[in-house]
Amino acid sequence: MWRRDAAGVFLENMDTICILKDLKKKINVHWLAGNHDYHLLKLKNRAPHYNYPFEFHETLELVDGDHTYWFMHGYEFEYGNELKFIRPILEMLCHVMSDAEGVPEDELWVEITKLMSDLHYSVFSKHLEGENLKIIHRSLQDSPEERLEGKLEAVEKRAHDVIRDRSSHIAVFGHTHHPFINHREDLVNSGSWVTDAAVHNTYVVLEGGRPRLFVYGGEEILDRKQMT
């Protein structure tokens, strides 16, 4: 939803949206926005007032008896302490690449500076030159497998740190396209439905404080990942 106009994405996928709306009549449906969902994150606090059929969350906590399930998309774990600096840049890139229908790399800095206040510009220009912006832009177009090569273990550790000292908590995230359940069964990566991922079309079932991971139309993934 950030490499083209967001309205077009909804129009072309209206059949999926209608299925989700029908599901709401039978079960609770929660929409967790991802790192590409810039526009949804801007709408998340407006949904009750504008009568949108869904409310969008960055994080979600659901309690089931004695167990708490904590959901997050997971892109935040890719950047760690750099997120506060990176996030405004990502938002501006998303804005330019959707509302402005995309621009050539050599025009990125020009388009983004149009969106900045004088203060934003002075801070960003000090830390980020045009060439660095192009590098960030190109890296965002890489698949998670390419972008996270050599960084996957650090991302998973940051995810586990969120619930490491919380008993009866299970954290569920995605983003990396690497589905797994850790050995302690308190961290789950739901994988993806991107067909160029090694293992794809995966989903998670949470019941009674125990996570289970499945390939759609296939077998349950029983392996458990050892983490330090």
N, C-alpha and C positions, 0 to 999 in steps of 0.2 A: 504493500500500500504506500510505498514511498518512492517508487521509480516511475510512477505514472499517476494520473489523476485518480483520487480516491473514489469519487462518485462513479467512475467507469468500472472500477473493481466491483462495487456493490451491484451495479446494473447487470454486469456479465455473470455474476454469481448469485442472482436472485433466487434461483432454485434452492441453493444451499441455505440462504437466509430464511426462506420460507420453511424449510425442514426444521431449522433451529427454532423458529417461532412456534411451529406445531408441537415440538418437543416440550416447550414451556407449559403447554396445557396438561402435560402428564407428569413431568419431573422438574426439579429445579435445574436451571441452566445458568452457569456462571461464565462470563466471557473475560478471559485474562488476556490483556493486550500485550503484544510482543514488541521487539525493538523496531520493527518496521511500521508499527501501527501509530505513527505520530499523530494522525488526525483523531484516532479513537481516544488517545490519552487526553487530548484537548477537550473531548466531549464528555469525559467520564463523570464530571461533576454536574453536568447540565442535563443528563438524561431524565431525571425525575420531573424537571420543569418543562421539557420539550416533548414529553410523552414518547421518547424513543422506546422501542421494544426491548432493548438491552441496556444494562449498565456495565461500563467497562472498568476493570480493575487492573492496577499494577501489581498488587499483591492481594492474596486472598487467604483467609484463615477459616477453616471449617472444623467444628468440634463434633465428634461422634462418640458419645459416652465418655470414657476416660482418655480418649485419644484425640489429638489435635493434628490436623493436616494443614500444612502451610505450603502455599503455591506461589511461584514466581516464575516469570519467563526464563530468566537466567542470564540475559546478556550483561547484566550488571556485574556478574562474577568474572567476565572477561577482562574488565578494566580495573577492578580493585579500587585502590585509593585514587586513581586517576579519573574516576567516573564524574566527579563534580566538575572537572574541567572539560572532559570529553563530551558530556551530555549536551550542553548548549550547542556545540559544534554539530553533533549528530542531528539535533532538532533543526538546525538551519539547513543542513544538507537535505534532510527529509522535505523541508518546506520548498526549497529550490527545485528538487527533483520531482516534486508532484505538482504543486500549484503553478510553478513556472514551466511545467512540462519538460523538465530536464534541460541542461545546458552543457555545451562542450567543456572539457576540463579546463581549458585555458580561460574560460569565462566564469569559472566557479567563484573565484575570489570577488570579482566585480559584483556578481549577483548577490552573494552573501552579505557583502558590506552594505548593500541597499537596505537590508533588513536590520542592521545594527544601529544602536544609538552611538553617540560619540564615545561614551564610556566603554561600551562593548568593543568598539573598533580599536580604541587605544590599548585595551587589555589583550585582545586577541592578536592584533598586529605585532605586539611585542613578543608573543610566544609562538605565533603560527604564521609562517610566510606562505606565499602562494604554492610553492613547490611541495611543502609539507602537507598542505591541504589536498593536493592532487594525490599524494601517497595515501592519505587516509581515505580519500574517495575511492581509489582503486582497491584498497584492502577491503572496503565494505562490499565491493562487488564480488569478492572471492567467496567461495563456499566456506562454511564453518570448518570443514575438514582442512582446507588450505590455510585459512586464517589462524586456526588454533593449533596448527602443527607445532609440537614442542611445548605447547602451553596448556594442553588439556588437563594434565594432573593438577596444575595450579588452579584452574577454573573449578574443578571438582572439589578441591580442598576448601576454597572460599565458600562454596555452596554448603559443604558439610559443617564449616565453622558456625554457620547460622544456628544450627540446632544441636551442636555437639554437646552442650551442657543442659539440654532441655529434655527431661524424661517424658516419655509418651508423646513425643513430637515426631512427625514424619514430614520431611521436606520433599517437595516434588518440583522439578524444574525441567527445562528443555534446552533449546538454543544450540547445543553442540552437535545434535544429530547422532549422539552416541548413547543408545538406550542401555541402562543398567540399573540394578539394585545392589547397594553395597552389602557387605557381609553382616553388618549390624541391622540391616533392614530399616534404617531410619533416613535414608537418602535414596531418591529415585529420579532417574532421568527418563522422561517419557519417550525420548527419541524423536522421530519425525515421520512425515508422510512424503518426504522428498525422495523420489525414486532413485536418485544417483547416490544416496547414502548406502553404505555397505549393508546395514540392516535397517529396513524402513517399514512403514505402515504398522507402527507399534502403538500400544495403548496400555494404560495402567488401570488396575482394579484395586481399590482400597476398601478393605472390609475388616472390622474387628481389630484395627491396629496393625494389620499385616498387608504389605503391598505385594501385588502380583503383576508380572509384566508379560504381555502377550504380543505375538505377531498376528495381525488381523487375518482371519481365515487359516491360521496355522497353529503352531505349538506354543506352549508357555515357555518363556525363557527362564530356566531354573538356575543358571549360573549366578554366583554372587561375587561382587568385586571387592577384593581386599583393599582397604584404605588405611593409611597411617594417620 
